């Protein structure tokens, strides 16, 4: 007999096939007998129960959580006066009006490139922070980390610290445990609903009426769909998936190692000092062994269950809680702190050889990221400061390209759009250049062909006009001729020019 390991954890015994055996004569008649007790190729999921810890990095995480959650929930309530008939919500995405507002900045749909700039700034800023401090974003500012911390705090409050939660999960369900878990779930759901509603408020001009509409089921399907996606995602990822999001779903965990170098400050373990590790005893002589007492507290407080003593790993989010845990143990036993610390590989190697510690913040990698940030931020600031409040677009009619009139002149049709970004109504003067003798006729505006037309456009609106340009046949030397539309603000004198084409016969 020979054994074949199966992925499902069952070992199978298969009869050896011989020339004269029944199995050899027919493969379909093989005798397959499952043998219980086989080893699985996949390890079962082990729930992580982070232990409570106090210290510097834990305090920083609490402060960051409070700050970020305050910004998230207070943001929709901030006001910014933009004048009459416009929302005074400071941070507001107006989907029906096709606008995005951020305090004094107003973004129109055709200015979506500013969103691209923000994404570039966010990406390069993340790379810069990683080059300096490793996964500091993951450990302190990522929404997954913030909400997971909040959900774990609720769980710890109701079910107890690590040992108590492990005992409850491994013991038969009792009434007390059921009540605590039910209450925990209810609070999680309420927090998730608050997160979903907080997100929705950024799309409503008045937060309080929006909350009333949502609670009284008078909001639209889009609101409840968003609430289900955002709130449900928060509940699933922060309440149940937790560290699995960081380890298996987040792409940043895969490529962040390319952003750090030997001088980046990351969570490290001084192996040269901690090993060989061993349990603490009263008569322990630390001159003959490492400082690590193998208490496992660094693993117990880790939100992803990582043992940092095994080296930098995919699951380490750089939160520093293991530093707080280890320092508390070192203090208790009268040993030097920072056996686990935020440090660089260069410093680790230097101290192992007896050299002094130094931090290199300025190096080629950080200089490149800094330069990229300055260039992109500078370009966006300059663009915002100098952008025009007037824009035009011209679409040439394709069918037909031109029409020959009875007097021999040639006429082209255009769709002419004027974007008036000012809050006040404006009148504009429109002329053409490039073709001698060209005249303009605008449907509903002019009463006939003119050389100059006046276009009224309401404030904060896009004026759309049907425009015809006629030109003498003698002024068209080629089938395709250049023509420019010149639009002048009658009040301010601001000028915009748009180059287009004028089609004619061959």
C-alpha positions in Angstrom: 0.0 0.0 0.0 1.1 3.6 -0.6 -0.4 6.8 1.1 -1.4 10.0 -0.7 -1.9 13.1 1.5 -5.0 15.0 0.8 -5.6 18.8 1.2 -8.7 18.2 3.2 -6.8 16.5 6.0 -7.6 12.9 5.1 -4.9 10.5 4.1 -5.9 8.0 1.4 -4.7 4.4 0.9 -4.5 3.2 -2.7 -3.8 -0.3 -3.7 -0.6 -0.8 -5.7 -1.4 -1.4 -9.3 0.1 -4.6 -10.8 -0.1 -5.9 -14.3 -2.5 -8.6 -13.2 -4.4 -6.8 -10.5 -7.9 -5.6 -10.8 -6.8 -2.0 -10.2 -4.3 -2.4 -13.0 -7.0 -3.5 -15.4 -9.4 -0.7 -14.5 -8.4 2.7 -13.0 -12.0 3.4 -12.2 -12.1 0.4 -10.0 -9.3 1.6 -7.7 -9.9 0.9 -4.0 -9.7 4.3 -2.2 -10.1 4.1 1.5 -9.9 7.2 3.7 -7.8 7.0 6.8 -8.8 9.4 9.6 -6.3 11.5 11.4 -4.4 12.8 8.4 -2.6 16.2 8.5 -4.1 19.2 6.7 -2.0 21.4 4.4 -3.8 24.5 5.7 -3.8 25.9 9.2 -7.1 26.8 10.7 -7.7 30.5 11.5 -6.7 31.5 15.0 -8.5 34.5 16.3 -6.3 37.2 17.7 -7.2 38.5 21.1 -5.0 41.6 21.7 -4.2 42.3 25.3 -4.5 45.6 27.0 -1.3 47.6 27.4 -0.3 51.1 28.5 2.6 53.1 27.3 3.8 55.8 24.9 2.7 54.3 21.7 -0.7 53.2 23.1 -1.3 56.8 24.2 -0.4 58.1 20.7 -2.8 55.6 19.2 -5.6 56.8 21.5 -4.9 60.5 20.6 -4.8 59.7 16.9 -8.0 57.8 17.1 -9.8 60.7 18.9 -8.4 63.2 16.5 -9.3 61.3 13.3 -12.8 60.3 14.4 -13.4 63.9 15.5 -12.4 65.2 12.1 -14.5 62.6 10.3 -17.7 63.3 12.3 -17.3 67.0 12.8 -16.3 67.7 9.2 -19.9 67.9 7.7 -21.0 70.4 10.4 -18.3 73.0 9.6 -19.7 76.1 7.8 -18.1 78.3 5.1 -20.0 81.3 3.7 -20.0 81.2 -0.2 -22.8 83.7 -0.8 -26.5 83.3 -1.5 -28.0 80.2 -3.1 -24.9 78.1 -2.5 -24.4 75.6 0.3 -22.4 76.9 3.2 -21.1 73.4 4.2 -17.3 73.7 4.4 -16.6 70.2 3.0 -19.3 69.2 0.6 -19.6 67.1 -2.6 -22.6 68.3 -4.5 -23.5 65.4 -6.8 -26.6 67.1 -8.4 -24.8 70.4 -8.9 -21.6 68.6 -10.0 -19.4 70.5 -7.6 -16.9 69.7 -4.8 -16.2 72.2 -2.1 -13.4 72.3 0.4 -13.6 75.6 2.4 -12.6 78.3 -0.2 -11.8 75.8 -3.0 -14.4 74.9 -5.5 -13.8 72.1 -8.0 -15.9 71.7 -11.2 -16.2 68.4 -13.1 -13.7 69.5 -15.8 -11.2 70.1 -13.1 -11.0 66.5 -12.0 -7.3 66.6 -12.6 -7.1 68.2 -9.1 -8.3 64.9 -7.7 -5.5 63.3 -9.6 -3.1 65.7 -8.0 -4.5 64.9 -4.5 -4.0 61.2 -5.1 -0.4 61.7 -6.2 0.2 63.8 -3.1 -1.3 61.1 -0.9 0.7 58.4 -2.6 4.1 60.2 -2.5 3.3 61.4 1.1 2.7 57.8 2.1 6.0 56.7 0.5 7.8 59.6 2.2 6.4 58.6 5.6 7.2 55.0 5.0 10.8 55.8 4.1 11.2 57.7 7.4 9.1 55.7 9.9 8.1 52.4 8.2 4.4 51.5 8.3 3.5 54.5 10.6 0.4 55.1 8.5 -0.8 51.6 9.1 -0.1 51.6 12.8 -1.6 55.0 13.7 -3.8 56.6 10.9 -5.3 54.0 8.6 -9.1 53.8 8.9 -8.9 50.0 9.3 -6.5 50.4 12.3 -8.6 53.2 13.9 -11.9 51.5 13.7 -10.5 48.1 14.7 -9.0 49.7 17.8 -12.4 51.2 18.6 -14.2 47.9 18.1 -11.7 46.0 20.1 -12.0 48.5 22.9 -15.8 47.9 23.0 -15.2 44.1 23.0 -12.6 44.4 25.8 -15.0 46.6 27.9 -17.8 44.0 27.6 -16.0 40.7 27.5 -12.8 41.4 29.5 -9.2 41.4 28.6 -7.3 38.8 26.6 -7.5 35.8 28.9 -11.2 36.4 29.7 -12.1 36.6 26.0 -10.1 33.5 25.1 -11.9 31.6 27.9 -15.3 32.8 26.7 -14.7 31.9 23.1 -13.4 28.4 24.0 -16.1 27.6 26.6 -19.7 26.5 26.0 -22.1 29.4 25.4 -23.7 30.7 28.6 -26.4 33.3 29.2 -23.9 35.8 30.4 -21.6 35.3 27.4 -24.6 35.5 25.0 -25.8 38.7 26.5 -22.4 40.3 26.4 -21.7 39.3 22.8 -25.2 40.5 21.8 -24.7 43.9 23.4 -21.2 44.1 21.8 -22.7 43.4 18.4 -25.4 46.0 18.9 -22.8 48.6 19.8 -20.7 47.6 16.8 -23.8 48.0 14.5 -24.5 51.4 16.0 -20.9 52.6 15.4 -21.1 51.2 11.9 -24.3 53.1 11.2 -22.7 56.3 12.6 -19.8 55.8 10.2 -22.1 55.3 7.3 -24.2 58.3 8.1 -21.1 60.4 8.7 -19.9 59.5 5.2 -23.3 60.3 3.7 -23.4 63.8 5.3 -20.5 64.9 3.1 -22.9 64.7 0.2 -25.8 66.5 1.8 -25.9 70.4 2.2 -27.6 70.3 5.6 -26.4 67.5 8.0 -29.3 67.6 10.5 -32.2 67.3 8.0 -30.2 64.5 6.3 -29.9 62.6 9.5 -33.7 63.1 10.1 -34.5 61.8 6.6 -32.2 58.7 7.0 -33.6 57.8 10.5 -37.2 58.3 9.4 -36.7 56.3 6.2 -37.4 59.3 3.9 -33.9 59.3 2.2 -33.4 58.0 -1.3 -32.2 54.6 -2.3 -28.7 56.0 -2.9 -28.4 57.0 0.7 -29.4 53.6 2.1 -27.2 51.8 -0.5 -24.2 53.9 0.6 -25.1 53.3 4.3 -25.2 49.5 3.6 -21.9 49.5 1.8 -19.9 51.9 4.1 -21.5 50.9 7.4 -21.6 47.2 6.5 -18.0 47.3 5.3 -16.9 48.9 8.6 -18.7 46.3 10.6 -17.3 43.4 8.7 -13.7 44.6 8.3 -13.2 46.3 11.7 -15.4 43.9 13.8 -14.7 40.5 12.3 -12.0 40.5 9.6 -9.6 42.8 11.6 -6.0 41.8 11.1 -6.9 39.7 8.1 -7.6 42.9 6.2 -4.0 44.1 6.9 -2.4 40.7 6.1 -4.4 39.4 3.2 -6.4 42.3 1.6 -4.3 45.4 1.9 -1.9 45.8 -1.1 0.3 48.2 0.8 1.5 45.4 3.0 3.0 43.7 -0.1 5.0 46.5 -1.5 5.8 48.7 1.5 9.1 46.8 2.0 10.3 48.5 -1.3 9.8 51.9 0.4 12.1 51.3 3.3 15.9 51.0 3.5 18.4 50.2 6.2 18.0 53.7 7.7 14.2 53.7 8.0 12.8 53.7 11.5 10.8 50.5 12.0 9.8 48.3 14.9 12.9 46.1 15.6 14.0 43.5 18.1 17.6 43.6 19.3 18.4 39.9 18.7 22.0 40.4 19.6 21.0 41.5 23.1 17.8 39.4 23.7 19.1 36.0 22.7 19.5 33.4 23.9 16.1 34.0 25.6 14.8 32.1 28.6 12.2 32.2 31.4 13.0 34.6 34.2 14.1 33.2 37.6 15.2 34.9 40.8 18.8 33.7 40.5 19.0 34.5 36.8 22.4 35.8 35.7 21.8 38.0 32.7 25.5 38.2 31.9 25.3 34.6 30.7 22.0 34.9 28.7 19.9 37.3 26.7 17.6 40.0 28.2 14.4 38.5 26.7 12.6 36.6 29.4 10.3 34.9 26.8 7.1 36.2 28.5 5.3 36.5 25.2 3.7 39.8 26.1 4.9 41.4 22.9 2.9 38.8 20.9 -0.1 39.1 23.2 -0.5 42.9 22.7 0.0 42.7 18.9 -3.2 43.5 17.0 -2.1 41.1 14.2 -0.6 38.4 16.4 3.0 38.9 15.1 6.1 37.8 17.0 8.5 40.7 16.2 11.3 38.6 17.7 11.2 36.6 14.4 12.1 39.7 12.4 10.2 42.2 10.3 7.1 40.5 8.9 4.2 41.2 6.6 1.8 41.3 9.5 3.6 44.0 11.4 1.8 47.3 11.1 4.3 49.3 13.1 1.9 50.3 15.8 4.6 50.1 18.6 2.5 48.3 21.1 5.1 45.6 21.5 7.6 48.3 22.4 5.3 49.4 25.2 4.9 45.8 26.4 8.6 44.9 26.3 9.6 48.2 28.0 7.2 47.4 30.9 8.8 44.0 31.3 12.3 45.4 31.1 11.4 48.0 33.8 9.9 45.3 36.0 13.1 43.3 35.9 15.5 46.2 36.1 16.9 45.7 32.6 17.7 48.4 30.0 14.7 49.5 27.9 14.2 49.3 24.2 14.9 45.6 23.6 12.1 46.1 21.1 12.1 49.7 19.7 11.5 51.9 16.8 14.9 51.8 15.2 16.8 51.3 12.0 18.7 48.3 10.8 21.8 50.5 10.6 21.5 51.4 14.3 20.8 47.8 15.2 24.0 46.7 13.5 26.0 49.6 14.9 25.0 48.9 18.5 25.6 45.2 18.1 29.2 46.3 17.4 29.3 48.8 20.2 28.9 51.9 18.1 26.6 54.9 18.9 23.1 55.4 17.6 22.3 57.9 14.9 19.3 58.8 12.8 19.6 59.7 9.1 16.5 61.6 8.0 18.2 63.2 5.0 19.2 60.6 2.4 18.6 60.1 -1.4 15.3 58.3 -1.0 13.7 61.0 1.3 15.1 63.8 -0.8 13.5 62.4 -3.9 10.1 62.0 -2.2 10.4 65.5 -0.7 11.2 67.0 -4.1 8.2 65.2 -5.7 5.9 66.4 -3.0 7.1 70.0 -3.4 6.7 69.9 -7.1 3.2 68.4 -7.1 2.0 70.7 -4.2 3.6 73.7 -5.9 2.0 72.9 -9.2 -1.4 72.5 -7.7 -1.2 75.6 -5.6 0.0 77.6 -8.7 -2.8 76.2 -10.8 -5.5 77.0 -8.1 -4.1 80.5 -7.7 -4.0 81.4 -11.4 -6.9 79.3 -12.8 -9.5 81.3 -14.8 -13.0 81.8 -13.7 -14.1 81.6 -17.3 -13.8 78.7 -19.7 -15.2 77.8 -23.1 -15.5 74.7 -25.2 -16.5 74.4 -28.8 -17.8 71.3 -30.5 -17.9 71.3 -34.3 -20.9 69.7 -36.0 -19.9 66.6 -37.9 -23.0 65.9 -39.9 -22.9 67.8 -42.1 -19.4 69.3 -41.8 -20.5 72.4 -43.8 -23.4 73.7 -45.8 -23.2 75.8 -49.0 -25.7 78.6 -48.9 -27.6 80.0 -51.9 -25.4 83.1 -52.1 -22.3 80.8 -52.3 -21.1 81.3 -48.7 -20.2 78.3 -46.6 -21.7 77.8 -43.1 -20.5 75.6 -40.2 -22.4 74.7 -37.1 -21.0 74.6 -33.6 -22.2 73.8 -30.0 -20.7 76.6 -28.0 -20.5 76.3 -24.2 -19.5 79.1 -21.7 -18.6 78.2 -18.2 -19.1 81.1 -15.8 -17.5 80.3 -12.5 -18.4 83.6 -11.0 -21.4 83.9 -8.6 -22.9 86.8 -10.6 -24.5 86.9 -14.0 -22.2 88.0 -16.7 -22.5 89.2 -20.3 -19.8 88.2 -22.9 -18.8 89.5 -26.3 -18.1 86.8 -28.9 -16.1 87.4 -32.1 -14.1 85.3 -34.5 -10.6 85.6 -36.0 -8.7 83.7 -38.7 -11.3 83.9 -41.5 -12.0 87.2 -43.3 -15.6 88.2 -43.6 -16.9 85.6 -41.2 -20.2 86.3 -39.5 -21.9 84.8 -36.5 -25.5 83.7 -35.9 -26.7 82.3 -32.6 -30.0 80.6 -32.3 -32.3 82.5 -29.9 -29.7 85.3 -29.3 -29.0 87.2 -32.5 -31.7 88.1 -35.1 -29.3 87.5 -38.0 -25.7 87.3 -39.0 -23.4 89.6 -37.0 -19.7 90.1 -36.6 -20.0 90.4 -32.8 -22.6 88.7 -30.5 -23.5 89.3 -26.9 -24.0 86.2 -24.8 -25.7 86.4 -21.3 -24.6 83.6 -18.9 -26.0 83.2 -15.4 -23.7 83.0 -12.5 -22.2 79.7 -11.5 -23.8 78.1 -14.6 -22.8 76.7 -18.0 -24.3 78.6 -20.9 -24.9 76.4 -24.0 -25.6 78.0 -27.4 -26.2 76.8 -30.9 -23.9 78.8 -33.1 -23.5 79.1 -36.9 -20.5 80.7 -38.6 -20.8 81.8 -42.3 -17.8 82.8 -44.5 -17.3 83.7 -48.1 -16.1 80.9 -50.4 -13.1 83.1 -51.3 -11.9 83.2 -47.7 -11.5 79.4 -47.6 -8.2 78.4 -49.3 -8.4 74.8 -48.0 -11.0 72.2 -47.0 -10.0 72.7 -43.4 -9.3 76.2 -42.2 -8.3 77.5 -38.8 -10.8 79.7 -36.9 -10.6 81.2 -33.4 -13.4 82.2 -31.1 -12.7 85.1 -28.9 -14.9 85.6 -25.8 -14.5 88.7 -23.7 -16.1 89.4 -20.3 -17.9 92.8 -20.8 -17.5 93.8 -17.2 -13.9 92.7 -16.4 -12.3 92.4 -19.8 -11.2 88.9 -19.2 -10.5 87.1 -22.5 -10.7 83.5 -23.5 -9.7 82.2 -26.9 -10.6 78.8 -28.4 -9.1 77.5 -31.6 -11.3 75.3 -33.8 -11.7 74.4 -37.5 -13.9 75.6 -40.3 -14.7 73.1 -43.0 -15.3 74.0 -46.6 -15.5 72.4 -50.1 -12.4 71.1 -51.8 
